[in-house]
């Protein structure tokens, strides 16, 4: 956590040392801002998918526009 103090404890790529999370580690804490419970971190998708976020959201809109197939850590139909 000490390495990511400027990023709310998250390994975003702009920290110059580590970057990202892997989806097999479905830690919902990565989705939220730690000091504001229930508030979605607008960059959480970047942790898992990097620069592919826009492509994945566009694909989700095309394939599942009603967001029927979802869970807390799934690709949304729009940016958080």
Buried (B, 14 or more C-beta within 10 A) or exposed (E): EEEBEEBBBBBBBEBEEEEBBEEEEEEEEBBBBEEEEEEEBEBBBBBBBEEEBEEBBEEBBEEBEEEEEEEEBEBBBEEE
